[in-house]
């Protein structure tokens, strides 16, 4: 039986309280991660009391101004310049420790975006009972990470070439639980490949992390045809069944509670973007994965294939300057 109706959240089906999207632990079967997306125009403001959750504020299009009151009574301000859209390159982000109060408002067009500003708040549970918290929840420092500080990774090769922006990974961001990054896959390529999982704790080999995939698509067809992508999630064991094969568009979400996930497929006429948010119950904040043995061999072919020359997609065309 296909599980799309449970784990796939099309645009417009999971909002509320002023948020276009609000994935939280109120969703049945979901515990450790959250994602909220808002569209802001004019003087619009969104306020969120963090409680036992830490957050990364990620501008999707345009810029936002972030005000954060941390548990020690301090107030922090950050003007996130943002970008035109998610395909235009990395953005600056703000890390917000648990126990904080967050206010976000539009800060104009930021890096050239026209129209409303769109912003994502990616969250992870760090309460003492979660098993993930280090015992120091609420004492992490607020941080404004500049776009130039975001490591951009070339991952895969050939038709599995993609760009990964590691703004919220353990090597880059000091946090309690959250692991977050962005992935851009050129039209026709496969990402999240080979399929992999991270759903059990195996010391030094695998960490248990639930994961949110938030998607955006961009047509390469000058006629502006409907841009789509595809996401696959399937069972890694008979006692934990899951079967997802979803067509995704801008604003859609696929939740991965467990199981193999991949590929994330960019259609031949559309680039694919996704924002990943991960956290779990284990004691270690680490992204340790296990490949599906049926497909793990593809990694061995990558050194013999050229990396896709279309990446980064944000490279200026001939005659343009950055």
Buried (B, 14 or more C-beta within 10 A) or exposed (E): EEBBEBBBBBBEEBBEEBBBBBBBBEBEEBBBBBBBBBBBEEEBEBEBEBEBBBBBBBBBBBBBBBBBBBBEEEEBEBBBBBBBBBBBBBBBBBBBBBBBBBBBBBBEBBBBBEEBBBBBBBBBBBBEEBBBBBEEBBBBEBBBBEBEBBEBEEBBBBBBBBBBBBBBBBEBBEBBBBBBBBBBBBBBBBBBBBBBBBBBBEEEEBBBBBBBBBBBBBBBEEEEEEBBBBBBBBBBEEEEEBBBEBBBBBBBBBBBBBBBBBBBBBBEBBBBBBBBBBBBBBEBBBBBBBBBEEBEEBBEEBEEBEBBEBBBBBEEEEEEEE
